[in-house]
Amino acid sequence: MIDKNNFFSIIYHFVFAITSSVVGAVIASWPLLMIFVLVQKTYKVVNLSIGQIMGNYNQLLWYLIWPLKKKLRMSNLPTSMAAAQHFADVKKLFTIVIIAFLCCLILYFWNSKSKKSFFRLNKICALLLLLLPVAVLPFALTNFDQFFINFHHLFFIGSTTWLFNPETDPIINLLTEGFFAACFAVGGTIYELYFANQLLQR
């Protein structure tokens, strides 16, 4: 039976791992986008230079992660009302993730200075959390497109604004399936490394 302290430790570490994964994937998305734009030559599709594309992506990322930025505007890429609404919904999720990540980080530093470890995770729980993504890994690897669709249905219930039209929202030509798959792979790796580290700690 899991006691109260173990329960809070599990919640803390799971939230810290998930939010770290998202933050890490967002940071990694910048170089990943540049790589995919170069390899897939999607800059030809939108008829923009690499510098212009990355500048527009900077504007998008800044809008998504900075709470005080209220309006999305990309210099060279138009945004439809539906896409703007989707990005606004993503911004809300990112805001929650960033706040949760910072809270976990503060608790981590507070706990590291304490003589007692208030968030010690036992090995069995760490192993179970480590193995948790294995349940969805085969599905994600064999059919990422369907996995991606299910992901959006889960987090954007009842909304279809994430179904971009390349004619009105050309940014979707840059944010390809391969790019998103790579971002998910980075996030998943960070998650796994987090709990692998918990298992290795004495």
C-alpha positions as CSV (number, residue, x, y, z in Angstrom):
1,M,0.0,0.0,0.0
2,I,1.3,3.5,-0.9
3,D,1.4,5.8,2.1
4,K,0.8,9.6,1.8
5,N,4.5,10.5,1.5
6,N,5.1,8.0,-1.3
7,F,1.9,9.2,-3.1
8,F,3.1,12.9,-3.1
9,S,6.6,11.8,-4.2
10,I,5.2,9.9,-7.1
11,I,3.0,12.9,-8.2
12,Y,6.0,15.3,-7.7
13,H,8.4,13.2,-9.8
14,F,5.9,12.4,-12.5
15,V,4.9,16.1,-12.9
16,F,8.6,17.1,-12.8
17,A,9.5,14.4,-15.5
18,I,6.6,15.4,-17.8
19,T,7.2,19.1,-17.5
20,S,11.0,18.7,-18.0
21,S,10.2,16.6,-21.1
22,V,8.0,19.4,-22.6
23,V,10.4,22.2,-21.7
24,G,13.3,20.2,-23.1
25,A,11.4,19.3,-26.3
26,V,10.5,23.0,-26.8
27,I,14.1,24.1,-26.5
28,A,15.2,21.3,-28.8
29,S,12.5,22.2,-31.4
30,W,14.6,25.2,-32.6
31,P,17.6,23.3,-33.9
32,L,15.4,20.4,-34.9
33,L,13.3,22.7,-37.1
34,M,16.4,24.0,-38.8
35,I,17.6,20.5,-39.5
36,F,14.3,19.4,-40.9
37,V,13.9,22.5,-43.0
38,L,17.3,21.9,-44.5
39,V,16.9,18.1,-45.0
40,Q,13.3,18.2,-46.3
41,K,13.8,21.4,-48.2
42,T,10.5,22.8,-46.9
43,Y,11.9,26.3,-47.3
44,K,11.2,25.9,-51.0
45,V,7.5,25.2,-50.3
46,V,7.0,28.4,-48.4
47,N,9.5,30.3,-50.6
48,L,11.4,31.8,-47.6
49,S,15.0,31.8,-46.6
50,I,16.3,29.7,-43.6
51,G,16.8,32.9,-41.7
52,Q,13.3,34.1,-42.4
53,I,11.8,30.8,-41.3
54,M,13.8,30.7,-38.1
55,G,12.9,34.3,-37.4
56,N,9.2,33.5,-37.8
57,Y,9.6,30.4,-35.6
58,N,11.2,32.6,-32.9
59,Q,8.1,34.8,-33.0
60,L,5.9,31.8,-32.6
61,L,7.9,30.3,-29.7
62,W,8.0,33.7,-27.9
63,Y,4.3,34.0,-28.2
64,L,3.8,30.5,-26.9
65,I,6.1,30.7,-23.8
66,W,5.8,34.3,-22.8
67,P,2.6,35.0,-20.8
68,L,2.6,38.7,-21.5
69,K,2.7,38.2,-25.2
70,K,-1.0,38.4,-26.1
71,K,-1.1,38.4,-29.9
72,L,0.6,36.1,-32.4
73,R,2.2,37.7,-35.4
74,M,4.7,36.1,-37.7
75,S,6.4,38.5,-40.1
76,N,6.3,36.2,-43.2
77,L,3.7,33.6,-42.4
78,P,0.0,34.5,-42.3
79,T,-2.2,32.9,-39.5
80,S,-5.9,32.1,-39.9
81,M,-8.3,32.7,-37.1
82,A,-8.6,28.9,-36.5
83,A,-4.8,28.5,-36.3
84,A,-4.6,31.5,-34.0
85,Q,-7.1,29.9,-31.7
86,H,-5.2,26.6,-31.7
87,F,-1.9,28.4,-30.9
88,A,-3.8,30.3,-28.1
89,D,-4.9,26.9,-26.7
90,V,-1.3,25.6,-26.9
91,K,-0.1,28.7,-25.1
92,K,-2.5,28.0,-22.2
93,L,-1.1,24.4,-21.9
94,F,2.5,25.7,-22.1
95,T,1.8,28.3,-19.4
96,I,0.5,25.5,-17.1
97,V,3.5,23.3,-17.9
98,I,6.0,26.2,-17.3
99,I,4.5,27.1,-14.0
100,A,4.4,23.5,-12.9
101,F,8.0,23.0,-14.0
102,L,9.2,26.1,-12.1
103,C,7.3,25.0,-9.0
104,C,9.0,21.5,-9.2
105,L,12.4,23.2,-9.7
106,I,11.9,25.3,-6.6
107,L,10.9,22.3,-4.6
108,Y,13.9,20.4,-5.9
109,F,16.3,23.1,-4.7
110,W,14.5,23.5,-1.4
111,N,14.6,19.7,-0.9
112,S,18.3,19.5,-1.8
113,K,19.1,22.0,1.0
114,S,17.1,20.1,3.5
115,K,18.6,17.5,5.8
116,K,15.7,15.2,5.0
117,S,14.6,14.0,1.6
118,F,10.9,14.7,1.4
119,F,10.6,13.5,-2.2
120,R,12.5,10.2,-2.1
121,L,11.1,7.8,-4.7
122,N,11.4,4.1,-4.1
123,K,13.0,1.9,-6.8
124,I,9.8,0.0,-7.7
125,C,7.8,3.2,-8.3
126,A,10.7,4.7,-10.3
127,L,10.8,1.5,-12.4
128,L,7.1,1.5,-13.0
129,L,7.2,5.2,-14.1
130,L,10.2,4.5,-16.3
131,L,8.3,1.7,-18.0
132,L,5.0,3.6,-18.4
133,P,5.7,5.0,-21.9
134,V,6.4,1.5,-23.1
135,A,2.7,0.9,-23.4
136,V,2.3,3.5,-26.1
137,L,5.8,3.3,-27.7
138,P,5.0,0.5,-30.2
139,F,1.9,2.4,-31.4
140,A,3.8,5.7,-31.7
141,L,6.6,4.0,-33.6
142,T,4.4,2.1,-36.1
143,N,1.7,4.7,-36.7
144,F,2.9,8.2,-35.5
145,D,0.3,9.9,-37.6
146,Q,-2.6,8.2,-35.8
147,F,-0.8,8.7,-32.5
148,F,-0.5,12.4,-33.2
149,I,-4.2,12.7,-34.0
150,N,-5.1,10.9,-30.8
151,F,-2.8,13.2,-28.9
152,H,-4.7,16.2,-30.2
153,H,-8.1,14.7,-29.5
154,L,-6.9,14.1,-25.9
155,F,-5.6,17.6,-25.2
156,F,-7.9,19.6,-27.5
157,I,-11.2,18.0,-26.8
158,G,-14.0,18.9,-29.3
159,S,-11.6,21.2,-31.2
160,T,-10.6,20.9,-34.9
161,T,-8.6,24.1,-35.1
162,W,-5.4,22.0,-35.1
163,L,-6.3,20.8,-38.6
164,F,-4.3,23.5,-40.5
165,N,-5.0,24.4,-44.1
166,P,-1.6,24.8,-45.9
167,E,-3.2,27.5,-48.1
168,T,-4.1,29.8,-45.2
169,D,-1.5,28.6,-42.7
170,P,1.7,27.8,-44.6
171,I,3.6,27.2,-41.3
172,I,2.1,23.6,-41.4
173,N,4.4,23.0,-44.4
174,L,7.4,23.5,-42.0
175,L,6.0,21.8,-38.9
176,T,6.1,18.3,-40.6
177,E,5.3,15.0,-39.1
178,G,9.0,14.1,-39.0
179,F,9.7,17.3,-37.0
180,F,7.0,16.6,-34.5
181,A,8.1,13.0,-34.2
182,A,11.6,14.2,-33.4
183,C,10.3,16.6,-30.7
184,F,8.3,13.7,-29.1
185,A,11.4,11.5,-29.2
186,V,13.4,14.2,-27.4
187,G,10.7,14.6,-24.8
188,G,10.4,10.8,-24.3
189,T,14.2,10.5,-23.9
190,I,14.2,13.2,-21.2
191,Y,11.4,11.4,-19.4
192,E,13.2,8.1,-19.5
193,L,16.5,9.6,-18.4
194,Y,14.8,11.3,-15.5
195,F,13.5,8.0,-14.0
196,A,16.7,6.2,-15.0
197,N,18.5,8.7,-12.8
198,Q,16.1,8.1,-10.0
199,L,16.9,4.3,-10.2
200,L,20.6,4.9,-10.1
201,Q,20.4,7.2,-7.0
202,R,21.1,5.5,-3.7
